[in-house]
């Protein structure tokens, strides 16, 4: 059974919510699908995130709803994503989802100890 939380772990901006709703509609996916957000790894620029449309929640997932969009976060990723914001951008940087996470700063995992 997934854990339902009252407070939002990850905040979705209205633009991100609309983008997820558009994707669900475009792919003709029903209400059983949720947006899964997860930490996919770490690089010199910080945490890397992944997202998928998922209809298979796990017992250890945290689940919440943001304006009609169900969101799933796995038990490992949730430790790193408290207070993060998911936005959708379409500007000179490109088009796509962007995660802003106040809990993590860029870090260097390069062998030399300096990224530059």
DSSP file (Angstrom, degrees, kcal/mol; ACC not computed):
  #  RESIDUE AA STRUCTURE BP1 BP2  ACC     N-H-->O    O-->H-N    N-H-->O    O-->H-N    TCO  KAPPA ALPHA  PHI   PSI    X-CA   Y-CA   Z-CA
    1    1 A X              0   0    0      0, 0.0     2,-0.1     0, 0.0    57,-0.1   0.000 360.0 360.0 360.0 129.2    0.0    0.0    0.0
    2    2 A X        -     0   0    0     58,-0.1     2,-0.6     1,-0.1    60,-0.2  -0.405 360.0-111.7 -73.6 152.3    1.4    3.4   -1.0
    3    3 A X  E     -a   62   0A   0     58,-2.8    60,-3.3    56,-0.1     2,-0.5  -0.751  25.8-150.5 -86.9 121.5    1.8    6.1    1.7
    4    4 A X  E     -a   63   0A   0     -2,-0.6     2,-0.4    58,-0.2    60,-0.2  -0.810  14.2-159.1 -90.7 128.0   -0.6    9.0    1.2
    5    5 A X        -     0   0    0     58,-1.8    60,-0.3    -2,-0.5     4,-0.1  -0.847  17.8-152.3-110.6 147.2    0.8   12.2    2.6
    6    6 A X  S    S+     0   0    0     -2,-0.4     2,-0.2    58,-0.1    -1,-0.1   0.888  82.7  57.1 -80.8 -42.6   -1.1   15.3    3.5
    7    7 A X  S    S-     0   0    0      1,-0.1     2,-0.5    57,-0.0    -2,-0.1  -0.616  95.6-105.6 -91.5 153.0    1.7   17.8    2.8
    8    8 A X        -     0   0    0     -2,-0.2    75,-0.2     1,-0.2     3,-0.2  -0.627  24.2-170.1 -82.6 126.6    3.3   18.0   -0.5
    9    9 A X  S    S+     0   0    0     -2,-0.5    74,-2.0     1,-0.3    75,-0.6   0.910  83.7  26.6 -75.8 -47.0    6.8   16.6   -0.8
   10   10 A X  E    S-e   84   0B   0     73,-0.2     2,-0.5    72,-0.2    -1,-0.3  -0.976  81.5-139.9-120.1 128.5    7.4   18.1   -4.2
   11   11 A X  E     -e   85   0B   0     73,-2.9    75,-3.5    -2,-0.4     2,-0.5  -0.762  12.2-154.5 -89.3 131.1    5.6   21.2   -5.3
   12   12 A X  E     -e   86   0B   0     -2,-0.5    75,-0.2    73,-0.2     2,-0.1  -0.912  13.5-134.4-103.0 129.5    4.4   21.2   -8.9
   13   13 A X     >  -     0   0    0     73,-2.5     4,-2.5    -2,-0.5     5,-0.2  -0.380  28.3-106.9 -72.7 160.5    4.0   24.6  -10.6
   14   14 A X  H  > S+     0   0    0      1,-0.2     4,-2.3     2,-0.2     5,-0.2   0.863 123.0  54.6 -55.4 -35.6    0.8   25.3  -12.5
   15   15 A X  H  > S+     0   0    0      2,-0.2     4,-2.1     1,-0.2    -1,-0.2   0.897 108.9  47.1 -65.7 -40.3    2.9   25.0  -15.7
   16   16 A X  H  > S+     0   0    0     70,-0.3     4,-2.4     2,-0.2    -2,-0.2   0.908 110.8  51.8 -67.5 -41.7    4.2   21.6  -14.7
   17   17 A X  H  X S+     0   0    0     -4,-2.5     4,-2.6     1,-0.2    -2,-0.2   0.928 111.0  47.7 -60.1 -45.3    0.7   20.4  -13.8
   18   18 A X  H  X S+     0   0    0     -4,-2.3     4,-2.6     1,-0.2    -1,-0.2   0.900 110.4  52.3 -63.4 -40.5   -0.6   21.5  -17.2
   19   19 A X  H  X S+     0   0    0     -4,-2.1     4,-2.2     2,-0.2    -1,-0.2   0.902 111.0  46.8 -63.5 -41.1    2.3   19.8  -19.0
   20   20 A X  H  X S+     0   0    0     -4,-2.4     4,-2.6     2,-0.2     5,-0.2   0.932 112.6  49.6 -66.2 -44.9    1.7   16.5  -17.2
   21   21 A X  H  X S+     0   0    0     -4,-2.6     4,-2.2     1,-0.2    -2,-0.2   0.901 110.9  50.4 -60.2 -40.6   -2.1   16.7  -17.9
   22   22 A X  H  X S+     0   0    0     -4,-2.6     4,-3.0     2,-0.2    -1,-0.2   0.904 110.4  49.6 -63.2 -41.8   -1.2   17.4  -21.6
   23   23 A X  H  X S+     0   0    0     -4,-2.2     4,-2.4     2,-0.2    -2,-0.2   0.922 110.4  49.8 -63.3 -44.4    1.1   14.3  -21.7
   24   24 A X  H  <>S+     0   0    0     -4,-2.6     5,-2.9     1,-0.2     4,-0.2   0.908 115.1  44.0 -60.9 -41.8   -1.5   12.1  -20.2
   25   25 A X  H ><5S+     0   0    0     -4,-2.2     3,-1.2     3,-0.2    -2,-0.2   0.927 112.5  51.7 -68.4 -45.2   -4.1   13.3  -22.7
   26   26 A X  H 3<5S+     0   0    0     -4,-3.0    -2,-0.2     1,-0.3    -1,-0.2   0.874 115.4  41.7 -59.2 -39.1   -1.7   13.1  -25.6
   27   27 A X  T 3<5S-     0   0    0     -4,-2.4    -1,-0.3    -5,-0.2    -2,-0.2   0.400 110.3-124.6 -90.4   2.4   -0.8    9.5  -24.7
   28   28 A X  T < 5 +     0   0    0     -3,-1.2     2,-0.4    -4,-0.2    -3,-0.2   0.909  53.1 160.5  54.8  48.2   -4.4    8.6  -24.0
   29   29 A X      < -     0   0    0     -5,-2.9    -1,-0.2    -6,-0.1    -2,-0.1  -0.824  29.6-133.2-103.3 140.7   -3.6    7.5  -20.4
   30   30 A X    >   -     0   0    0     -2,-0.4     3,-1.8     1,-0.1    -1,-0.1  -0.036  35.1 -81.4 -85.6-173.8   -6.3    7.2  -17.8
   31   31 A X  T 3  S+     0   0    0      1,-0.3    39,-0.1    38,-0.0    -1,-0.1   0.603 117.1  75.6 -66.1 -13.6   -6.6    8.3  -14.2
   32   32 A X  T 3  S+     0   0    0      2,-0.0     2,-0.3    24,-0.0    -1,-0.3   0.617  81.1  89.6 -74.9  -9.9   -4.7    5.2  -13.0
   33   33 A X    <   -     0   0    0     -3,-1.8    37,-0.4    22,-0.1     2,-0.3  -0.664  56.6-176.4 -90.7 143.5   -1.4    6.8  -14.2
   34   34 A X  E     -B   54   0A   0     20,-2.7    20,-3.0    -2,-0.3     2,-0.7  -0.855  32.9-104.1-128.8 164.0    0.7    9.0  -12.0
   35   35 A X  E     -Bc  53  71A   0     35,-3.0    37,-2.7    -2,-0.3     2,-0.5  -0.843  33.4-155.3 -89.5 118.3    3.8   11.1  -12.5
   36   36 A X  E     -Bc  52  72A   0     16,-3.5    16,-1.9    -2,-0.7     2,-0.4  -0.851  10.6-171.7 -95.0 127.5    6.8    9.3  -11.0
   37   37 A X  E     +Bc  51  73A   0     35,-2.5    37,-0.5    -2,-0.5     2,-0.3  -0.971  14.7 162.0-118.9 133.2    9.6   11.6   -9.9
   38   38 A X  E     -B   50   0A   0     12,-2.5    12,-2.9    -2,-0.4     2,-0.6  -0.982  44.9-103.9-150.3 158.7   12.9   10.1   -8.8
   39   39 A X  E     -B   49   0A   0     -2,-0.3    10,-0.3    10,-0.2     3,-0.1  -0.771  31.2-174.6 -83.3 123.2   16.6   10.8   -8.2
   40   40 A X  E     -     0   0A   0      8,-3.1     2,-0.3    -2,-0.6     9,-0.2   0.527  54.0 -62.3 -99.5  -8.7   18.4    9.2  -11.1
   41   41 A X  E     -B   48   0A   0      7,-1.1     7,-3.2     2,-0.0     2,-0.4  -0.946  51.2 -86.2 154.2-172.8   22.0    9.8   -9.9
   42   42 A X  E     +B   47   0A   0     -2,-0.3     5,-0.2     5,-0.3     2,-0.2  -0.992  34.4 172.5-134.0 139.2   24.5   12.5   -9.0
   43   43 A X  E >   -B   46   0A   0      3,-2.8     3,-1.8    -2,-0.4    64,-0.5  -0.692  55.5 -80.4-128.5-175.0   27.0   14.4  -11.2
   44   44 A X  T 3  S+     0   0    0      1,-0.3    63,-0.2    -2,-0.2     3,-0.1   0.780 130.0  54.6 -60.1 -25.7   29.4   17.3  -10.7
   45   45 A X  T 3  S-     0   0    0      1,-0.3     2,-0.3    61,-0.2    -1,-0.3   0.404 119.8-101.7 -91.1   4.5   26.4   19.6  -11.1
   46   46 A X  E <  S-B   43   0A   0     -3,-1.8    -3,-2.8    61,-0.4    -1,-0.3  -0.773  70.5  -2.2 116.9-159.8   24.3   17.9   -8.4
   47   47 A X  E     -B   42   0A   0     -2,-0.3     2,-0.4    -5,-0.2    -5,-0.3  -0.393  58.1-145.2 -70.3 145.2   21.4   15.4   -8.3
   48   48 A X  E     -B   41   0A   0     -7,-3.2    -8,-3.1    -2,-0.1    -7,-1.1  -0.910  16.8-152.3-109.1 141.1   20.0   14.2  -11.6
   49   49 A X  E     -B   39   0A   0     -2,-0.4     2,-0.3   -10,-0.3   -10,-0.2  -0.823   8.4-162.1-117.8 152.3   16.2   13.5  -11.7
   50   50 A X  E     -B   38   0A   0    -12,-2.9   -12,-2.5    -2,-0.3     2,-0.3  -0.917   4.0-166.7-127.4 157.9   14.1   11.3  -13.8
   51   51 A X  E     +B   37   0A   0     -2,-0.3     2,-0.3   -14,-0.2   -14,-0.2  -0.992   9.9 167.7-143.2 148.3   10.3   11.2  -14.5
   52   52 A X  E     -B   36   0A   0    -16,-1.9   -16,-3.5    -2,-0.3     2,-0.6  -0.986  39.8-111.7-154.2 156.2    7.9    8.7  -16.0
   53   53 A X  E     -B   35   0A   0     -2,-0.3     2,-0.4   -18,-0.2   -18,-0.2  -0.860  48.0-176.1 -90.6 124.3    4.2    8.2  -16.3
   54   54 A X  E     +B   34   0A   0    -20,-3.0   -20,-2.7    -2,-0.6     3,-0.1  -0.969  34.6 179.1-134.0 134.2    3.6    5.1  -14.1
   55   55 A X  S    S+     0   0    0     -2,-0.4     2,-0.2   -22,-0.2   -22,-0.1   0.052  73.3  77.6-117.1  23.6    0.5    3.0  -13.4
   56   56 A X        -     0   0    0    -22,-0.1    -1,-0.1     2,-0.0   -23,-0.1  -0.559  63.4-172.0-132.5  69.2    2.3    0.6  -11.0
   57   57 A X        -     0   0    0     -2,-0.2     2,-0.2    -3,-0.1   -55,-0.1  -0.321  17.8-133.9 -63.6 145.7    2.8    2.2   -7.6
   58   58 A X    >   -     0   0    0      1,-0.1     3,-1.5     4,-0.1    -1,-0.1  -0.633  19.1-113.7 -97.3 157.3    4.9    0.3   -5.1
   59   59 A X  T 3  S+     0   0    0      1,-0.3   -56,-0.1    -2,-0.2    -1,-0.1   0.794 117.2  50.3 -59.1 -29.3    4.0   -0.3   -1.5
   60   60 A X  T 3  S+     0   0    0    -58,-0.1    -1,-0.3     2,-0.1   -58,-0.1   0.433  87.8 110.7 -93.2   0.3    7.0    1.8   -0.4
   61   61 A X    <   -     0   0    0     -3,-1.5   -58,-2.8    13,-0.1     2,-0.5  -0.395  64.3-133.9 -71.6 149.7    6.1    4.8   -2.6
   62   62 A X  E     -aD   3  73A   0     11,-2.9    11,-2.3   -60,-0.2     2,-0.4  -0.909  28.0-165.4 -97.3 135.0    4.9    8.1   -1.2
   63   63 A X  E     +aD   4  72A   0    -60,-3.3   -58,-1.8    -2,-0.5     2,-0.3  -0.964  16.3 157.8-126.5 138.1    1.9    9.3   -3.2
   64   64 A X  E     - D   0  71A   0      7,-2.0     7,-3.5    -2,-0.4     2,-0.4  -0.964  31.4-122.5-150.0 167.0    0.2   12.7   -3.2
   65   65 A X  E     - D   0  70A   0     -2,-0.3     2,-0.5   -60,-0.3     5,-0.2  -0.933  13.4-168.4-117.6 137.7   -2.0   14.8   -5.5
   66   66 A X  E >  S- D   0  69A   0      3,-2.8     3,-1.8    -2,-0.4    -2,-0.0  -0.918  77.2 -38.2-124.6 101.9   -1.3   18.2   -7.0
   67   67 A X  T 3  S-     0   0    0     -2,-0.5     3,-0.1     1,-0.3    -1,-0.1   0.883 126.7 -37.8  48.2  47.9   -4.3   19.8   -8.6
   68   68 A X  T 3  S+     0   0    0      1,-0.2     2,-0.6   -47,-0.0    -1,-0.3   0.330 115.6 111.9  91.7  -7.8   -5.5   16.5  -10.0
   69   69 A X  E <   - D   0  66A   0     -3,-1.8    -3,-2.8   -35,-0.0     2,-0.3  -0.892  60.3-143.1-101.5 119.4   -2.1   15.1  -10.9
   70   70 A X  E     - D   0  65A   0     -2,-0.6   -35,-3.0   -37,-0.4     2,-0.4  -0.651  17.4-160.9 -81.2 135.7   -1.1   12.1   -8.8
   71   71 A X  E     -cD  35  64A   0     -7,-3.5    -7,-2.0    -2,-0.3     2,-0.4  -0.957   6.1-162.7-122.9 136.5    2.6   12.0   -8.0
   72   72 A X  E     -cD  36  63A   0    -37,-2.7   -35,-2.5    -2,-0.4     2,-0.4  -0.956   6.8-178.5-118.0 136.2    4.7    9.0   -6.8
   73   73 A X  E     -cD  37  62A   0    -11,-2.3   -11,-2.9    -2,-0.4   -35,-0.1  -0.994  24.9-127.5-133.8 127.9    8.1    9.3   -5.2
   74   74 A X     >  -     0   0    0    -37,-0.5     4,-2.2    -2,-0.4   -13,-0.1  -0.213  29.3-102.8 -73.0 166.1   10.1    6.1   -4.2
   75   75 A X  T  4 S+     0   0    0      1,-0.2     4,-0.4     2,-0.2    -1,-0.1   0.749 119.0  44.3 -64.9 -27.0   11.4    5.6   -0.7
   76   76 A X  T >4 S+     0   0    0      2,-0.1     3,-0.9     1,-0.1     4,-0.4   0.919 113.9  47.9 -80.7 -47.7   15.0    6.5   -1.6
   77   77 A X  T >> S+     0   0    0      1,-0.2     3,-1.6     2,-0.2     4,-0.9   0.840 100.8  65.4 -63.3 -34.5   14.3    9.6   -3.7
   78   78 A X  H 3X S+     0   0    0     -4,-2.2     4,-0.6     1,-0.3     3,-0.4   0.811  92.2  63.5 -61.6 -28.6   12.0   11.1   -1.1
   79   79 A X  H <4 S+     0   0    0     -3,-0.9    -1,-0.3    -4,-0.4    -2,-0.2   0.780 112.2  35.8 -63.5 -26.2   14.9   11.5    1.3
   80   80 A X  H <4 S+     0   0    0     -3,-1.6    -1,-0.2    -4,-0.4    -2,-0.2   0.504 113.0  57.9-103.8  -8.2   16.5   13.9   -1.2
   81   81 A X  H ><  +     0   0    0     -4,-0.9     3,-2.3    -3,-0.4    -2,-0.2   0.376  60.8 134.4-113.2   5.4   13.4   15.7   -2.6
   82   82 A X  T 3< S+     0   0    0     -4,-0.6    21,-0.2     1,-0.3   -72,-0.2  -0.374  85.4   7.7 -56.9 122.6   11.7   17.2    0.4
   83   83 A X  T 3  S+     0   0    0    -74,-2.0    19,-0.3     1,-0.3    -1,-0.3   0.475  94.1 144.1  86.0   2.4   10.8   20.8   -0.6
   84   84 A X  E <   -e   10   0B   0     -3,-2.3   -73,-2.9   -75,-0.6     2,-0.4  -0.345  40.0-141.1 -73.2 156.3   11.7   20.5   -4.2
   85   85 A X  E     -eF  11 100B   0     15,-2.8    15,-2.8   -75,-0.2     2,-0.5  -0.976   4.9-153.6-121.3 132.2    9.8   22.2   -7.0
   86   86 A X  E     +eF  12  99B   0    -75,-3.5   -73,-2.5    -2,-0.4   -70,-0.3  -0.920  22.8 171.0-105.4 124.8    9.0   20.8  -10.4
   87   87 A X  E     - F   0  98B   0     11,-2.8    11,-2.7    -2,-0.5     2,-0.5  -0.816  29.1-132.8-125.6 165.7    8.4   23.2  -13.1
   88   88 A X  E     - F   0  97B   0     -2,-0.3     2,-0.3     9,-0.2     9,-0.2  -0.993  26.2-166.6-121.1 125.4    8.0   23.0  -16.9
   89   89 A X  E     + F   0  96B   0      7,-3.1     7,-2.3    -2,-0.5     2,-0.1  -0.822  21.0 176.6-113.8 151.8   10.1   25.4  -19.0
   90   90 A X  E     + F   0  95B   0     -2,-0.3     5,-0.2     5,-0.2     2,-0.2  -0.630  47.7  97.4-150.1  83.2    9.9   26.4  -22.6
   91   91 A X  E >  S- F   0  94B   0      3,-2.2     3,-1.9    -2,-0.1    -2,-0.0  -0.636  91.9 -48.2-147.9-157.6   12.5   29.1  -23.2
   92   92 A X  T 3  S+     0   0    0      1,-0.3     3,-0.1    -2,-0.2     0, 0.0   0.705 129.4  60.1 -63.4 -18.8   16.1   29.7  -24.5
   93   93 A X  T 3  S-     0   0    0      1,-0.3     2,-0.3     0, 0.0    -1,-0.3   0.667 118.1-106.0 -79.2 -16.9   17.3   26.8  -22.3
   94   94 A X  E <   -F   91   0B   0     -3,-1.9    -3,-2.2     2,-0.0     2,-0.4  -0.836  40.3 -61.0 124.6-164.5   14.9   24.4  -24.1
   95   95 A X  E    S+F   90   0B   0     -2,-0.3     2,-0.3    -5,-0.2    -5,-0.2  -0.987  77.3  75.3-126.6 129.4   11.7   22.7  -23.3
   96   96 A X  E    S-F   89   0B   0     -7,-2.3    -7,-3.1    -2,-0.4     2,-0.2  -0.937  75.7 -48.4 159.4-179.0   11.2   20.2  -20.5
   97   97 A X  E     -F   88   0B   0     -2,-0.3     2,-0.4    -9,-0.2    -9,-0.2  -0.556  44.6-165.8 -82.4 145.4   10.8   19.6  -16.8
   98   98 A X  E     -F   87   0B   0    -11,-2.7   -11,-2.8    -2,-0.2     2,-0.5  -0.999   7.3-151.2-135.1 131.9   13.2   21.3  -14.3
   99   99 A X  E     -F   86   0B   0     -2,-0.4     2,-0.6   -13,-0.2   -13,-0.2  -0.892   4.7-165.4-105.0 128.5   13.6   20.4  -10.7
  100  100 A X  E     -F   85   0B   0    -15,-2.8   -15,-2.8    -2,-0.5     2,-0.5  -0.967  10.9-175.7-110.4 119.4   14.7   23.1   -8.2
  101  101 A X    >   -     0   0    0     -2,-0.6     3,-1.1   -17,-0.2   -17,-0.1  -0.938  17.7-168.2-123.0 110.5   15.8   21.4   -5.0
  102  102 A X  T 3  S+     0   0    0     -2,-0.5    -1,-0.1   -19,-0.3   -19,-0.1   0.602  83.6  66.0 -72.2  -9.3   16.8   23.7   -2.1
  103  103 A X  T 3  S+     0   0    0    -23,-0.2     2,-0.4   -21,-0.2    -1,-0.2   0.561  95.8  58.2 -90.6  -8.9   18.3   20.8   -0.1
  104  104 A X    <   -     0   0    0     -3,-1.1     2,-0.3   -57,-0.0    -3,-0.2  -0.970  60.3-163.7-128.3 138.3   21.2   20.0   -2.5
  105  105 A X        -     0   0    0     -2,-0.4   -58,-0.0     1,-0.1   -59,-0.0  -0.826  43.2 -85.3-109.4 153.4   24.0   22.1   -3.7
  106  106 A X        -     0   0    0     -2,-0.3     2,-0.3   -60,-0.1   -61,-0.2  -0.296  53.9-170.6 -54.5 141.1   26.2   21.3   -6.7
  107  107 A X        -     0   0    0    -64,-0.5     2,-0.6   -63,-0.2   -61,-0.4  -0.936  21.0-120.4-135.9 159.0   29.0   19.0   -5.6
  108  108 A X        +     0   0    0     -2,-0.3   -64,-0.1     1,-0.1   -63,-0.0  -0.880  29.1 166.5-105.9 124.4   32.0   17.6   -7.2
  109  109 A X        +     0   0    0     -2,-0.6    -1,-0.1     5,-0.0     2,-0.1   0.155  37.5 129.6-115.3  15.8   32.5   13.9   -7.6
  110  110 A X    >   -     0   0    0      1,-0.1     3,-1.2   -66,-0.1     5,-0.1  -0.403  67.0-122.8 -70.4 147.9   35.4   14.3  -10.1
  111  111 A X  T 3  S+     0   0    0      1,-0.3    -1,-0.1     2,-0.1    -3,-0.0   0.848 109.9  56.4 -60.4 -35.4   38.5   12.2   -9.3
  112  112 A X  T 3  S-     0   0    0      2,-0.2    -1,-0.3     1,-0.1     3,-0.1   0.670 108.4-122.8 -74.0 -15.4   40.7   15.3   -9.2
  113  113 A X  S <  S+     0   0    0     -3,-1.2     2,-0.4     1,-0.1    -2,-0.1   0.420  84.9  81.8  88.0  -3.6   38.6   17.0   -6.5
  114  114 A X        -     0   0    0     -5,-0.0     2,-0.7     0, 0.0    -2,-0.2  -0.993  61.6-155.3-137.6 132.5   37.9   20.1   -8.7
  115  115 A X              0   0    0     -2,-0.4    -7,-0.0     1,-0.2     0, 0.0  -0.899 360.0 360.0-101.3 114.5   35.4   20.5  -11.4
  116  116 A X              0   0    0     -2,-0.7    -1,-0.2     0, 0.0     0, 0.0   0.458 360.0 360.0-170.4 360.0   36.5   23.1  -13.7
